């Protein structure tokens, strides 16, 4: 697999360019399509593990956008695993933000 290309777009920051993915949501969408899962009921633990594996395979350990998405996936995974408060009738599904971003 080829290494990511870092370039300075002139704004003082760097952009990571990959031949296969245009950003972390593109990688996430690829994993979701590959597993043929329903985006409204994402298996966060599985997707997060796959996402981290791809980051490692691509050598993107320094790519902030990908690491930020990995952190978001892990946070969602933790929120799903934590017990809900007693008496809390409504539960905000932590997958909601992710689903909205993917649908966009």
Residue pairs with C-beta under 8 A, 6 or more apart in sequence:
1 57
1 58
2 19
3 58
3 59
4 16
4 17
4 18
4 58
4 59
4 60
4 63
5 16
5 17
5 18
6 14
6 15
6 16
6 17
7 14
7 15
7 17
8 14
8 15
9 15
16 60
16 63
16 65
16 66
18 58
18 60
20 30
21 27
21 30
23 65
24 65
24 66
24 68
24 69
25 69
25 101
25 102
27 51
27 54
27 66
27 69
28 47
28 51
28 69
28 73
28 98
28 102
29 102
31 47
31 50
31 51
31 54
32 39
32 42
32 47
32 102
35 43
35 46
35 47
35 50
37 43
37 47
39 99
39 102
39 103
40 95
40 99
41 95
42 95
42 98
42 99
44 73
44 76
44 77
44 80
44 95
45 77
47 73
48 70
48 73
48 74
48 76
48 77
51 66
51 69
51 70
51 73
52 70
55 61
55 63
55 66
55 67
55 70
60 66
60 67
61 67
72 97
72 98
73 98
75 94
76 94
76 95
76 97
76 98
79 94
80 94
80 95
84 91
